[in-house]
Structures are given as structure tokens and as C-alpha cells.
Amino acid sequence: MGKKRRAAGCVLLAVFLIMGIRYFSGHPDMVSTAVQNYYLKAVNELIPSYHSGGQPIYGSVLNKIITTYRNDIVPSICYSENYSEVKSSDLVKNQFYDLEDNEQSGVRVDEVPAKKTVFNSKKWNDPNYLRKYIYQVDSTTMVTNSEINGKVLLNKDLSLKKSKQPQILIFHTHGSEAYKDSRKGEKSDTVIGAGDVLTKLLREQYGINVIHDRGIYDVKNGKEDRSKAYYYAAASVERYLKKYPSIQVVIDLHRDGVKESTKLVSKQNGVEMAQFMFFNGISRTAKNGDIKYLKNPNKKTNLAFSLQLQAEAMKKYPGLTRKIYIKGYRYNLHYRGRSLLIELGAQNNTVKQAKNAMKPLAEILNDVLYP
């Protein structure tokens, strides 16, 4: 009788193991979460000084191991959780993510002509007109006419009421991006410096409470490393949004990379300025369709925000903006509807040209958000 019970128990255990393997193989995110939680619990119990901010009891070697784990392994685990139900053939390669600011790519973005008559609201209601003159859709993705319906996007209410609480967050996923005359090691000569100027204008000239994150997320151990830049930037954005839930506008300010023969300079009221480009991620590849593991419930509002800013810029500063670029990834634009990625000039612009462009950018942001 004992042998029969043991045999039955073994069979039952085998069934549970098979069911467990089948279940968790379809939910790898749960496995990674369980591993991470187990690790954190073990560390908390065994090395409480680690969580209290003190030196681990086993010295600097263990401290270095833990730091490496948190900086390199945990991001990979968390990053993989976004890919929980995806086949390897459907994954988007890193090049798909980073192509927009690769000087060697040869990708050409047509410039918007500097004509006073370029803005015509009736024409902007036509998706075909927008495709030809306003948008540049990357070859790796596609966009539907219903998504770029100008009549809908231009009439979407994006207005805010000014508050004493922070309403705008400016950050830089690629904070190391600099210009042709930038001084090495000077943050003020990079896109972060341009962000300083934009922040000051919005605060002092328009009375808007702005948070500027001056962190650099694309340099690790003194070397450029963009492999996890969007992940690290996302973690920072989430911390700010948790601390300041009043934030309704999130701006990621970049610097583009183009061929040296391409000059992104516009003269406005006698002042040379770097042309800038609004950028949208559509969470879709031309090959595989919608990227289900990178959902963006704010995609429509993202598109409305960039198009309304583009329209305002073309009314007041024709030729200052390039075509709105649409690409397939999400680019951390899902946290708020009024999220925006901006490519400010390129590597062959000067620091002054980039900073000069912040004055009209601040103006059109104020016009759209606080009409």
C-alpha cells in the first residue's frame, strides 16, 4: 500500500511540474519577477546595510558585485519583461531604436520650405497632404490615414491651466549629444545646455513651473553606451512623475545626426537658429505590424501634440521646423499624452544656433498649451 501511495504521489508531483513548466514557459515575465523579488528579499535579510544605504558587511568587493547586478543585470531582467509574449523573430533590433541619430545612416529628412503661405488649415485635413508635406514616415514602419487625420488632431484640446505645481518635465535620453563647437566635458554645450535655456524661458517669460532633469543616460563608466539609455531615462521619468503627479508635459530633447553636407540652419528675424524636428513613435513595424508588447495608450494625443506644435511653428516661424518624423518604436512617449521627442539641430550646428532656437520653441509650446 505504501508503494502505491508513493507512486501516486510521484505521478501527482510530475503532473504539477509539467503544468508549472507549461504555464511559466508562456509567462517568462513572472519568472524574471520572481527571481528578482527573491534576490532582493535575500539581500534585504542577509545584508540589511545594503538597503539602508550603508556599506555591505562583507566589504567593497560584494558592494561592487551588488552594484554591477543592479546597474546591468536588473535592467536586462526588467527590460525583458516588456517582451513577455513575443517570439524572437518579432523583436525589434537595437538599430531600429537608434537609427534616428546615426550620422552614418544616410537617412534624409526633407525640410519644410520657408514660405509664408505654407500653412493652410483645409489642406492639413487631408492625410495625403500631410504625408507629402508635413510627415516623413520611416521605411521601417507605417502609419494609417486615420492616425494622421489633421482635422481630428488639430482640434484636440491640449490646453492646460497654469499652476504653481510642476507641469512640464524636460529630460535628455542622450544627454551627451553635443555640437561642433562644444567644449569637452561642458554640460552647458550639449543638449542639456539647450534644455537649460528652454527651462529658463518657460519659467521666467511664461510663468510655467518646469522640472529639468540634467542627468546623462547614454554614458556609462566614461564611455558612450546607448544600449540601455531609454531604459535608464524611463526609470528617471517614472520617479519624477511619481514625485510630481501634476506633470502633464514630458519633453525628451535630443540632437540629431546627419551627413556633414546637410545644414540644419534657419534664419528667423535675422538670427541663425538650428532647425528642429518633432518625432513620434508609432509602436509598429512595417514587417510585423503593431508591437503589442510596447503599447502606447497616448499615441493619438502624442500625434496631436506634435502636429499642433508643427502648425504653430509654421505659422510664426516658417522654415524653422523639419518634417515630423514617424518611426516604429515607442521612445518613452507613453507616459503622458503631451509627450514629445525633439531633435534639435545636428552635430554640425553650433551651440549658439541650438540655444537660439529655444526662444521660438518656448513660444509655440506656450501657445499650444496655454492658449
Secondary structure, 3 states (H helix, E strand, C coil): CHHHHHHHHHHHHHHHHHHHHHHHHCCHHHHHHHHHHHHHHHHHHHCHHHHHCCCCCCCHHHHHHHHHHHHHHHHHHHHHHCCCCCCHHHCCCHHHHHHHHCCCCCCCCCECCCCCCCCCCCHHHCHHHHHHHHEEECCCCCCCCCCCCHHHHHCCCCCCCCCCCCCEEEECCCCCCECCCCCCCCHHHEHHHHHHHHHHHHHHCCCCCEEECCCCCCEECCEECCCCHHHHHHHHHHHHHHHCCCCCEEEEEEEECCCCCCCCEEEECCEEEECEEEEEECCEECCCEECCCCCCCCHHHHHHHHHHHHHHHHHHCCCCEECEEEECCCCCCCCCCEEEEEEEEECCCCHHHHHHCHHHHHHHHHHHHCC
